[in-house]
Amino acid sequence: MRTDLHRPNAAGDAATRGEDYRVSDAAERLALLKQLRDSAVPVLLHAADGSSLRTTLWVVDAAQSRLAFAVAAAELPSPQLTPLLEAEEVTAVAYPGSVKLQFDLHGLVLVRGAASAVLQCGMPDELLRFQRRESFRVCPPVHSPVAYLRHPAIPDMSLALRVLDLSLGGCALRLPDDVPALQPGTRIGGVTIELDPETRLRVELTLQHLTHLGHGSVTRVGCEWQLLRVEDERALQRWIDQAQVRHRMGQRAAAQRPAAAPARG
């Protein structure tokens, strides 16, 4: 399984080799890990067999050269936990802000508590940092685009997932709680993205990361995509350009709108 979850392209190939992305300075690696700890963003741990678990970085112990990842009670019990503990190598991926951090972990050990658990391991010898979202990302209008696909683990299940936002390089999908979970790193072919009744794209999706949105059990699925037709790239660019124009017009209209008069007593 590739440790880099980006689709193949010039930047992705460089990312796979680690060129210009590898953080070689130990002090800088430590600073990035501490920032990741302080941000409390989700960290996805995954193994080569597809097992994955959502955690947060809880402890960065520079003196002992140890890390500890907290596992929320909502994630337990998890059938994914045992394969991760038995794996020779586990990859951690996190998305703090506009950066993707990725590093390998060895020798995970589980320490259980009353209602949660902690995964401990040694400090990583290498950390990769990638810049994300270099292209403009837009939130769709009221009538949101829809992604039509088949569930990768259940081919007979057809899905129509709402698109939360999108850019030239990918999109975020809304995964309801009644849909079986999707695994990061999965590639899904034969996907149709309907931007509007006149604009449909044919793409291959690579699932990157899952984030619980905090209301109900709805999950945000971050995806990169590869457009399968040349004409779709032009259509997508036009659609995004129009969305940018609508966004700027909306901002100008809001700025020019007179303030509400104070209520009279």
TANOR-V12812 format. One record per pair of residues at least 12 apart in sequence whose ideal C-beta (glycine too) atoms are under 8 Angstrom apart, sorted by the first residue. I is the first residue (numbers start at 1). J is the second residue. Records with the same first field share a line. If there is no record, write none. Layout:
# TANOR-V12812
I->J, J
This chain:
# TANOR-V12812
1->48, 50, 185
2->16, 185
3->91, 102, 104
4->16, 102, 128
5->93, 184, 185, 206, 207, 208, 209, 224
6->130, 206, 208, 224
7->204, 206, 224, 225, 226
15->128, 130
18->126, 128
21->128, 129, 130
22->126, 127, 128
23->126, 127, 128, 129
29->124, 127
30->60, 62, 123
32->101, 127, 129
33->57, 60, 67, 123, 127
34->60
35->96
36->57, 94, 96, 101
37->57, 58, 59, 60
39->96, 97
40->56
41->56, 94, 95, 96
42->54, 55, 56, 94, 209, 211, 212
43->55, 56, 57, 69, 92, 93, 94
44->92, 93, 94, 184, 209, 210
45->69, 84, 90, 91, 92, 105, 108, 119
46->84, 90, 91, 93, 183, 184, 185
47->83, 84, 87, 89, 90, 91
48->87, 89
49->83, 87
50->183, 185, 186
51->80, 83, 84, 87
52->80, 84, 183, 184
53->71, 75, 78, 80, 81, 84
54->72, 75, 210, 212
55->69, 70, 71, 72, 75, 119
56->69, 70, 72
57->69, 70, 94
58->70, 118
60->123
62->123
65->122, 123
66->120, 121, 122, 123
67->105, 120, 121, 122, 123, 124
68->118, 119, 120
69->92, 118, 119, 120, 121
70->116, 117, 118
71->116, 117, 118, 119
72->116
73->115, 116
76->116, 117
81->110, 117
84->108, 119
85->108, 109, 110
87->108
88->106
89->104, 105, 106
90->104, 105, 106, 108, 121
91->103, 104, 105
92->104, 105, 124
93->184, 208, 209
95->132, 209, 222
98->131, 132, 133
99->129, 130, 131, 132
100->129, 130, 131, 132
101->127, 128, 129
102->127, 128, 129, 130
103->124, 126, 127, 128
104->124, 126
105->121, 122, 124
106->121, 122
107->121, 122
108->120, 121
109->121
133->167, 169
134->169
135->167, 168, 169
136->167, 168, 240, 244
137->165, 166, 167
138->165, 166, 167, 240, 243, 244, 247
139->164, 165
140->163, 164, 165, 166, 243
141->243, 246
143->196
144->162, 163, 164
145->162, 163, 166, 193, 194, 195, 196
146->160, 161, 162, 163, 193, 194
147->159, 160, 161, 162, 163, 171, 173, 191, 192, 193, 194, 205
148->160, 191, 192, 193, 194
149->161, 188, 190, 191, 192, 205
150->188, 190
151->179, 180, 182
152->182, 183, 186, 188
153->180, 183
154->180
157->180
159->179
161->173, 174, 175, 179, 221
162->174
163->193
164->220
166->193, 240
167->240
168->233, 236, 237, 240
169->224, 225
170->205, 208, 222, 223, 224, 225
171->193, 223, 225
172->220, 221, 222, 223
173->220, 221, 223
174->218, 219, 220, 221
175->210, 218, 219, 220, 221
176->217, 218
177->216, 217, 218, 219
181->210, 219
182->207, 210, 221
183->207
184->207, 208, 209, 210
185->206, 207, 208
186->206, 207
187->204, 205, 206, 207
188->204, 205, 207
189->204
190->202, 204
191->203, 204, 205, 225
193->225
195->235, 236, 239
196->239
199->235, 239
201->227, 229, 232, 235, 236
202->227, 228, 229, 232
203->225, 226, 227, 228, 232
204->225, 226, 228
205->223, 224, 225
206->223, 224, 225, 226
207->221, 222, 223
208->222, 223, 224
209->221, 222
210->222
